[in-house]
Amino acid sequence: MPRSMPGATAKQHATIMLAFLSNPAHWELASFVVTVIALPFAIFIFLFEQRKERDAEDEEAYQLLQNAYNDFLKIVLDNPDLRLRSESMSENRAPDQRERVLIIFEMLISLFERAYIVAYQPDLSGTALRRWRSWDDYMREWCRRDDFYYLLPQLLRGEDPDFAAYIRQLAEEERAALVR
């Protein structure tokens, strides 16, 4: 672009600018710069922002599920007579206790199913895999309990078939590990 003289008038600046903008070579150079540099950079920024947004949404979903599991554990703590965190289950539960256990386990299955639907994919890696492993650990822990294991067929009625197959497989793996 031609440089204007320090003492040039506004009319002279306009004339210089018009001469610059009417030159096709300048437009071709500007088009080249946009095509080669600015457009790929804009695409990169767009994809980067999309990835950040997706990661933030995944983190939010994970936190909501974790909060729901913590709320579930509060319910378990509010029912110490059911011995749901003990290694051995209580054999002599009263009818009202058996009903509470069933309801609590139904809540747990619902939470596990939600986690499975929201967070599980067969080819997870990185952060998503680490997040899923915590849910897998929770499921395995509960599947090791005799009362949960024996109620599982009843608890899985009407649940997502893929989730039901997944947790049944975990239950069988944990049961086999206990027998060894």
RODO-2510 file (C-alpha; in nm, 4 decimals, decimal comma):
residues 180
     n   res          X          Y          Z
     1     m     0,0000     0,0000     0,0000
     2     p     0,1426     0,3387    -0,0913
     3     r     0,2310     0,5459     0,2102
     4     s     0,0696     0,8853     0,2422
     5     m     0,2649     1,1936     0,3121
     6     p     0,2472     1,3234     0,6725
     7     g     0,0825     1,6484     0,5712
     8     a    -0,1694     1,4916     0,3258
     9     t    -0,5311     1,6006     0,3332
    10     a    -0,8308     1,3734     0,3863
    11     k    -0,9032     1,3911     0,0136
    12     q    -0,5530     1,2734    -0,0656
    13     h    -0,5893     0,9826     0,1865
    14     a    -0,9160     0,8813     0,0216
    15     t    -0,7581     0,8896    -0,3221
    16     i    -0,4689     0,6708    -0,2079
    17     m    -0,7077     0,4237    -0,0398
    18     l    -0,9303     0,4069    -0,3484
    19     a    -0,6282     0,3388    -0,5680
    20     f    -0,5223     0,0590    -0,3347
    21     l    -0,8690    -0,1021    -0,3197
    22     s    -0,9265    -0,0800    -0,6949
    23     n    -0,6067    -0,2663    -0,7767
    24     p    -0,6953    -0,6355    -0,8561
    25     a    -0,3490    -0,7516    -0,7525
    26     h    -0,4120    -0,6335    -0,3977
    27     w    -0,7436    -0,8222    -0,3860
    28     e    -0,5775    -1,1349    -0,5175
    29     l    -0,3105    -1,1117    -0,2468
    30     a    -0,5751    -1,0584     0,0230
    31     s    -0,7723    -1,3574    -0,1074
    32     f    -0,4584    -1,5702    -0,1002
    33     v    -0,3820    -1,4691     0,2600
    34     v    -0,7370    -1,5542     0,3696
    35     t    -0,7348    -1,8881     0,1869
    36     v    -0,3928    -2,0015     0,3014
    37     i    -0,3731    -1,8605     0,6532
    38     a    -0,6946    -1,7205     0,7950
    39     l    -0,9420    -1,9881     0,6811
    40     p    -0,7450    -2,2890     0,8152
    41     f    -0,6787    -2,0962     1,1369
    42     a    -1,0505    -2,0182     1,1745
    43     i    -1,1380    -2,3854     1,1166
    44     f    -0,8816    -2,4907     1,3770
    45     i    -1,0201    -2,2437     1,6317
    46     f    -1,3756    -2,3599     1,5620
    47     l    -1,2853    -2,7285     1,6079
    48     f    -1,0817    -2,6505     1,9189
    49     e    -1,3739    -2,4619     2,0755
    50     q    -1,6151    -2,7416     1,9825
    51     r    -1,3856    -2,9942     2,1534
    52     k    -1,3585    -2,7779     2,4659
    53     e    -1,7370    -2,7464     2,4779
    54     r    -1,7837    -3,1229     2,4380
    55     d    -1,5285    -3,1893     2,7142
    56     a    -1,7071    -2,9440     2,9431
    57     e    -2,0419    -3,1146     2,8738
    58     d    -1,8880    -3,4578     2,9446
    59     e    -1,7383    -3,3296     3,2695
    60     e    -2,0721    -3,1811     3,3727
    61     a    -2,2535    -3,5094     3,2995
    62     y    -1,9912    -3,6989     3,4998
    63     q    -2,0251    -3,4594     3,7945
    64     l    -2,4047    -3,4880     3,7898
    65     l    -2,3784    -3,8679     3,7959
    66     q    -2,1209    -3,8550     4,0763
    67     n    -2,3483    -3,6259     4,2748
    68     a    -2,6364    -3,8672     4,2221
    69     y    -2,4212    -4,1561     4,3491
    70     n    -2,3206    -3,9514     4,6537
    71     d    -2,6911    -3,8832     4,7184
    72     f    -2,7536    -4,2557     4,6903
    73     l    -2,4829    -4,3261     4,9479
    74     k    -2,6540    -4,0801     5,1819
    75     i    -2,9666    -4,2946     5,1563
    76     v    -2,7564    -4,5990     5,2407
    77     l    -2,6166    -4,4161     5,5436
    78     d    -2,9681    -4,3191     5,6498
    79     n    -3,0569    -4,6902     5,6674
    80     p    -2,7836    -4,8475     5,8825
    81     d    -3,0142    -5,1297     5,9945
    82     l    -3,0020    -5,2699     5,6393
    83     r    -2,6228    -5,3163     5,6572
    84     l    -2,5794    -5,2254     5,2926
    85     r    -2,2122    -5,1314     5,3287
    86     s    -2,1217    -5,4409     5,5275
    87     e    -1,9391    -5,7257     5,3600
    88     s    -2,1965    -5,9766     5,4745
    89     m    -2,5647    -5,9287     5,4208
    90     s    -2,8177    -5,9528     5,6977
    91     e    -3,0019    -6,2847     5,6681
    92     n    -3,2910    -6,2025     5,8995
    93     r    -3,4413    -5,8887     5,7565
    94     a    -3,7976    -5,7994     5,8492
    95     p    -4,0457    -5,7563     5,5606
    96     d    -4,0226    -5,3770     5,5748
    97     q    -3,6425    -5,4001     5,5631
    98     r    -3,6551    -5,6317     5,2591
    99     e    -3,8848    -5,3831     5,0874
   100     r    -3,6501    -5,0916     5,1635
   101     v    -3,3548    -5,2930     5,0350
   102     l    -3,5412    -5,3665     4,7126
   103     i    -3,6327    -4,9992     4,6654
   104     i    -3,2767    -4,8863     4,7368
   105     f    -3,1378    -5,1436     4,4929
   106     e    -3,3896    -5,0295     4,2297
   107     m    -3,2609    -4,6751     4,2768
   108     l    -2,9048    -4,8020     4,2383
   109     i    -2,9833    -4,9965     3,9205
   110     s    -3,1520    -4,6886     3,7774
   111     l    -2,8427    -4,4824     3,8539
   112     f    -2,6114    -4,7454     3,7046
   113     e    -2,8252    -4,7626     3,3921
   114     r    -2,8166    -4,3855     3,3561
   115     a    -2,4379    -4,3881     3,3929
   116     y    -2,4125    -4,6660     3,1348
   117     i    -2,6301    -4,4838     2,8824
   118     v    -2,4590    -4,1469     2,9338
   119     a    -2,0956    -4,2473     2,9789
   120     y    -2,0270    -4,5919     2,8309
   121     q    -1,8997    -4,6744     2,4843
   122     p    -1,7057    -4,9883     2,3902
   123     d    -1,4026    -4,7923     2,2615
   124     l    -1,3430    -4,5443     2,5439
   125     s    -0,9981    -4,3976     2,6015
   126     g    -0,8304    -4,1256     2,8043
   127     t    -1,0416    -3,9295     3,0501
   128     a    -1,3663    -4,0963     2,9408
   129     l    -1,2185    -4,4396     3,0162
   130     r    -1,0962    -4,3284     3,3597
   131     r    -1,4408    -4,1906     3,4383
   132     w    -1,6096    -4,5087     3,3224
   133     r    -1,3763    -4,7282     3,5274
   134     s    -1,5017    -4,5631     3,8457
   135     w    -1,8595    -4,6624     3,7502
   136     d    -1,7429    -5,0097     3,6577
   137     d    -1,5824    -5,0371     4,0028
   138     y    -1,9057    -4,9263     4,1738
   139     m    -2,1052    -5,1844     3,9804
   140     r    -1,8579    -5,4604     4,0559
   141     e    -1,8567    -5,3703     4,4245
   142     w    -2,2362    -5,4016     4,4470
   143     c    -2,2426    -5,7178     4,2330
   144     r    -2,0189    -5,8878     4,4898
   145     r    -2,2977    -5,8553     4,7482
   146     d    -2,5145    -6,1677     4,7689
   147     d    -2,8376    -5,9748     4,8244
   148     f    -2,7773    -5,7523     4,5215
   149     y    -2,6611    -6,0428     4,3062
   150     y    -2,9663    -6,2571     4,3818
   151     l    -3,2067    -5,9662     4,3229
   152     l    -3,0400    -5,8704     3,9951
   153     p    -3,2796    -6,0639     3,7652
   154     q    -3,5746    -5,8881     3,9267
   155     l    -3,3992    -5,5501     3,9252
   156     l    -3,3126    -5,5714     3,5553
   157     r    -3,6656    -5,6295     3,4293
   158     g    -3,7492    -5,3563     3,1786
   159     e    -3,4017    -5,2036     3,1817
   160     d    -3,1951    -5,1246     2,8730
   161     p    -3,0928    -5,4625     2,7201
   162     d    -2,7313    -5,3590     2,6595
   163     f    -2,6964    -5,2312     3,0145
   164     a    -2,8608    -5,5472     3,1521
   165     a    -2,6160    -5,7664     2,9571
   166     y    -2,3230    -5,5550     3,0745
   167     i    -2,4070    -5,5688     3,4444
   168     r    -2,4957    -5,9398     3,4265
   169     q    -2,1513    -6,0050     3,2817
   170     l    -1,9914    -5,8023     3,5629
   171     a    -2,1964    -5,9925     3,8209
   172     e    -2,0854    -6,3276     3,6794
   173     e    -1,7212    -6,2177     3,6698
   174     e    -1,7377    -6,1027     4,0312
   175     r    -1,9192    -6,4199     4,1386
   176     a    -1,6506    -6,6324     3,9695
   177     a    -1,3768    -6,4292     4,1402
   178     l    -1,5397    -6,4872     4,4817
   179     v    -1,5492    -6,8647     4,4266
   180     r    -1,1760    -6,8874     4,3563
***
